[in-house]
Amino acid sequence: MTRHWLASMVAAASLAASVSIASADTEVTVSLGWLRNAQYAPLYAADVNGYFKDEGLKLQLLDGGPGKNPVSTVGAGQADFGITGGTFIFSARVAPDPVDVVAIGAIRQKSPYAYITLVNSTDPDPTPKDMEGKTIGIQTDGEIFLKGVAEKNHLDMSKMNIQVVQGGLEPLLTGAVDFISGHVHNQPYQFELEAAKPDAPENLKGKTWKALLLSDHGVPSYNDLIFATNATLKEKPELTRKFLRAVARGLQFMQENPEETAKLSAAYEGQLDTIDKLAWSLQVQNGLNASADTQEKGFLWMQPEVWEQQMRFYHENGQVPRVIPASEVMTNDFNPGVKSK
């Protein structure tokens, strides 16, 4: 009797242990390109809504910030995946000491980098030609991008008064510049806050902001690229598919439920943006995350031609030593096909 009882207890303990092991989620580590803010809302949505859990995954975020490079973190095997700009990926591939990383999905189908201006609400949308004869505020690294816009649109840069400014919107708000480079999901929020005040400056009353996206008028490029090493893609293909499927579902949820996404993002651990900033930013981001490709192929889809154009631009401007085939820096092989509206 005692022997039978002991055998039953051992069997029950073994079964419990096996169930626990079987039900344990696989931790997936993601190295972020910056501190937690609105740009990572698809990950928050996927995490809070259980999309990673559905795939048997547990999300672990490694915060980025000044002096932190997700390419190095992923390349050293300290994270499974990373999120960064495309230039960091192909620059790493052609560096003297190359890092073997590959983009597997573009969260943003267009870069948010733009030239922002203030116009009357009844004015037509600005065009690149409107930049001639105007004062253009750029950051210290922005001249090559302005050059790209000028070349594509046959503009005379000698007719522009180019000023190096800080990253805030103050020079535009005070009228010191007519256009300023910035990111459409970030800097214009400052204008909307100032313009909404009862004592808003006269020069802001009746104005709205408009932007000329670099991706539309200069250099096509993706942004917030998800990447991994070739070793991860070869050794953990199913993990990669599961991770991208969860992120794509997060993007889909964000597109269909922006207000709810703002609320859950505001409550997400370590996230820095206010709910008002999140709600505003997510509306802008949804427009950047979707494209004809995401409607046909699915969120995160990438065209090799976009990569090739961006690499050629950087090579022609002396930023990278050579251009390599797009197939060496990106792949759609793991795209889950979760389509946008």
C-alpha positions in Angstrom: 0.0 0.0 0.0 2.8 2.4 1.0 4.8 1.4 -2.1 1.8 2.1 -4.3 1.2 5.5 -2.6 4.9 6.5 -3.1 4.8 5.4 -6.8 1.6 7.5 -7.3 3.2 10.5 -5.7 6.4 10.2 -7.8 4.3 9.9 -11.0 2.2 12.9 -10.1 5.3 15.0 -9.3 6.8 14.0 -12.6 3.6 14.9 -14.5 3.4 18.3 -12.8 7.1 19.0 -13.7 6.6 18.0 -17.3 3.5 20.2 -17.6 5.3 23.1 -16.0 8.2 22.7 -18.4 5.9 22.3 -21.4 3.9 25.4 -20.5 6.9 27.6 -19.8 7.3 30.5 -22.3 10.5 30.9 -24.3 12.0 34.3 -23.4 12.7 36.5 -26.4 15.0 39.5 -25.9 14.8 42.6 -28.0 17.3 45.4 -27.9 15.7 48.8 -28.5 17.2 51.6 -30.4 16.1 54.2 -27.9 14.3 54.7 -24.5 10.8 53.3 -24.3 8.4 55.7 -25.9 5.5 55.8 -28.5 7.6 54.3 -31.3 7.5 50.9 -29.6 3.8 50.8 -29.1 3.3 47.7 -31.4 5.5 45.7 -29.0 3.5 47.0 -26.0 0.2 46.1 -27.7 1.5 42.6 -28.6 2.7 42.0 -25.1 -0.3 43.3 -23.2 -2.8 41.6 -25.5 -1.1 38.3 -25.2 0.1 37.9 -28.7 3.6 36.9 -27.6 2.0 34.5 -25.1 0.0 33.0 -27.9 3.3 32.1 -29.6 4.7 30.6 -26.5 7.0 33.6 -26.0 7.8 36.0 -23.1 9.0 39.5 -24.2 12.1 41.0 -22.5 13.1 44.5 -23.6 16.6 45.9 -23.3 16.3 49.7 -23.3 18.4 51.8 -25.6 19.6 55.3 -25.2 22.7 57.4 -25.5 25.8 55.3 -26.1 23.8 52.1 -26.6 23.9 50.3 -30.0 21.4 47.5 -30.6 23.5 46.3 -33.5 26.4 45.6 -31.2 24.1 44.0 -28.6 22.5 41.6 -31.1 25.7 40.9 -32.9 27.3 39.9 -29.5 24.4 37.5 -28.9 23.1 39.5 -25.9 19.6 39.8 -27.6 17.7 37.7 -30.1 16.4 40.7 -32.1 16.9 44.4 -32.3 15.2 47.5 -33.6 17.1 50.3 -35.3 17.4 52.4 -38.4 18.3 50.8 -41.7 21.5 52.8 -42.0 23.0 51.2 -38.9 22.3 47.7 -40.4 24.0 48.1 -43.8 26.8 50.3 -42.3 27.5 47.4 -39.9 27.6 45.0 -42.8 30.2 46.9 -44.8 32.3 48.1 -41.8 36.0 47.1 -41.6 35.0 44.7 -38.8 31.5 43.7 -40.1 28.6 42.6 -38.0 26.5 39.9 -39.7 23.0 41.3 -39.1 20.0 41.2 -41.4 16.7 43.1 -41.4 13.7 40.9 -41.2 10.9 43.5 -41.1 10.2 47.3 -41.3 7.8 48.6 -38.7 7.7 51.9 -40.5 7.2 51.7 -44.2 8.4 55.3 -44.5 11.0 57.2 -42.4 9.4 59.9 -40.2 12.3 62.3 -41.1 10.8 65.4 -42.8 11.0 69.1 -43.4 8.2 70.7 -41.3 6.6 74.0 -42.0 3.7 76.1 -40.7 1.0 77.2 -43.2 -2.5 78.7 -43.0 -5.1 76.0 -42.8 -6.5 77.0 -46.2 -3.1 76.9 -48.0 -2.2 74.1 -50.4 0.2 71.5 -49.3 3.9 72.6 -49.6 6.1 71.3 -52.3 9.9 71.0 -52.4 10.0 74.0 -54.7 8.6 76.1 -51.9 11.9 75.6 -50.1 13.8 77.8 -52.5 14.2 81.3 -51.2 13.4 80.2 -47.6 15.4 79.6 -44.5 15.9 75.9 -43.8 16.8 74.7 -40.3 18.7 71.4 -40.2 20.7 69.5 -37.6 24.5 69.0 -37.9 24.2 65.8 -39.9 21.3 66.9 -42.1 23.0 68.5 -45.1 23.3 65.3 -47.2 19.5 64.7 -46.8 18.7 68.2 -47.9 21.0 67.6 -50.8 19.1 64.5 -51.7 15.8 66.4 -51.8 17.4 69.1 -53.9 18.8 66.6 -56.4 15.6 64.7 -56.8 13.5 67.8 -57.2 15.9 69.9 -59.2 16.2 72.6 -56.5 18.9 75.2 -56.4 20.5 74.9 -52.9 22.2 78.3 -53.4 18.7 79.8 -53.1 18.2 78.4 -49.6 19.4 80.0 -46.4 20.6 76.9 -44.5 20.9 77.2 -40.7 22.2 74.6 -38.3 19.7 74.4 -35.4 19.0 72.2 -32.4 16.4 69.3 -32.6 13.5 71.2 -31.1 10.8 73.1 -33.0 11.6 76.5 -31.4 13.2 78.1 -34.5 10.1 77.3 -36.5 7.7 78.5 -33.8 9.5 81.8 -33.5 9.8 82.4 -37.2 13.6 82.1 -37.3 13.3 79.4 -40.0 10.6 78.6 -42.6 11.2 74.8 -42.7 12.9 72.7 -40.1 14.1 69.1 -40.2 12.5 66.7 -37.7 10.4 63.7 -37.2 6.7 63.9 -38.0 5.7 61.7 -35.0 7.6 63.9 -32.6 8.4 67.6 -33.1 5.0 68.8 -34.5 3.4 67.8 -31.2 5.2 70.8 -29.7 3.5 73.1 -32.2 0.0 71.7 -31.4 0.6 72.2 -27.7 1.7 75.8 -28.2 -1.0 76.7 -30.7 -3.8 75.3 -28.5 -2.9 77.7 -25.6 -5.4 80.6 -25.0 -2.4 83.0 -25.1 -0.8 81.4 -28.2 1.5 83.8 -30.1 -0.1 85.6 -33.0 2.1 84.0 -35.5 0.8 80.6 -34.6 -2.9 81.4 -34.6 -4.8 79.9 -37.6 -1.7 77.9 -38.6 -1.3 74.2 -39.1 1.8 72.1 -39.7 2.7 70.3 -42.9 5.6 68.2 -43.7 7.6 67.0 -46.7 8.7 63.5 -46.0 12.3 62.6 -47.0 11.0 59.2 -48.1 8.6 60.8 -50.6 10.7 63.7 -51.8 14.3 62.6 -51.4 15.6 59.2 -50.3 13.2 56.3 -49.9 13.9 54.4 -46.7 12.3 52.3 -44.0 12.6 53.0 -40.3 12.4 51.0 -37.0 13.8 47.9 -38.7 13.6 44.6 -36.8 16.9 42.7 -37.3 18.7 39.6 -36.2 21.9 37.8 -36.9 22.1 35.2 -39.7 23.0 32.6 -37.0 19.6 33.3 -35.3 17.7 33.0 -38.5 19.4 29.7 -39.4 19.3 28.2 -35.9 15.9 29.6 -34.7 13.7 30.1 -37.7 10.5 29.2 -35.9 11.3 31.6 -33.0 11.8 34.3 -35.7 8.4 33.6 -37.3 6.6 33.5 -34.0 8.2 36.8 -32.9 7.3 38.6 -36.2 3.8 37.3 -36.1 3.2 38.7 -32.6 4.7 42.1 -33.6 2.6 42.2 -36.8 -0.6 41.5 -34.8 0.5 44.3 -32.5 0.7 46.6 -35.5 -2.7 45.5 -36.7 -4.2 46.1 -33.3 -2.6 49.6 -33.1 -4.1 50.4 -36.6 -7.6 49.3 -35.6 -7.5 50.5 -32.0 -5.3 53.6 -31.6 -7.0 55.0 -28.5 -6.8 51.7 -26.7 -3.2 51.3 -27.8 -2.4 54.7 -26.3 -4.0 53.7 -23.0 -2.2 50.4 -22.7 1.1 52.0 -23.8 0.8 54.7 -21.2 0.6 52.0 -18.5 3.4 49.9 -19.9 6.4 49.5 -17.6 9.2 52.0 -18.2 7.4 53.8 -21.0 8.1 57.6 -20.9 5.5 59.4 -23.0 2.3 60.8 -21.7 -1.0 59.4 -22.8 -1.8 62.6 -24.7 1.5 62.4 -26.6 0.9 58.7 -27.2 -2.6 59.2 -28.6 -1.3 62.0 -31.0 1.8 60.1 -32.0 0.1 56.8 -32.8 -2.2 58.5 -35.3 0.8 59.8 -37.1 2.7 56.5 -36.8 -0.2 54.5 -38.2 0.1 56.4 -41.4 3.8 55.5 -41.6 3.4 51.9 -40.7 1.0 51.0 -43.5 1.5 51.0 -47.3 0.4 49.4 -50.4 2.9 46.6 -49.6 1.4 46.0 -46.1 -2.1 45.8 -47.6 -1.0 43.2 -50.2 1.8 41.4 -48.4 1.5 42.2 -44.7 2.9 44.5 -42.1 6.7 44.6 -42.0 7.2 43.9 -45.7 10.3 45.4 -47.4 11.2 46.1 -51.0 14.8 45.4 -52.0 14.7 48.4 -54.3 14.2 50.7 -51.3 17.3 49.3 -49.6 19.3 49.6 -52.8 18.4 53.2 -53.3 19.2 54.1 -49.8 22.6 52.3 -49.9 23.5 54.0 -53.2 22.6 57.4 -51.7 24.9 56.9 -48.7 27.7 55.5 -50.9 27.5 58.5 -53.3 27.7 60.8 -50.3 30.7 59.1 -48.8 28.9 57.6 -45.8 29.6 53.9 -46.6 32.5 52.4 -48.6 30.5 50.3 -51.0 27.0 49.1 -52.0 26.1 45.4 -51.4 23.1 43.5 -52.7 19.9 44.1 -50.8 19.7 40.3 -50.3 22.6 40.6 -47.9 20.9 43.1 -45.6 17.2 42.1 -45.7 14.8 39.3 -46.1 11.0 38.8 -46.2 11.3 35.1 -45.7 9.8 35.2 -42.2 7.0 37.7 -42.9 3.8 36.4 -41.3 1.4 38.0 -43.8 -0.7 39.9 -41.3 -2.2 42.5 -43.6 -3.0 46.1 -42.9 -6.2 47.9 -44.0 
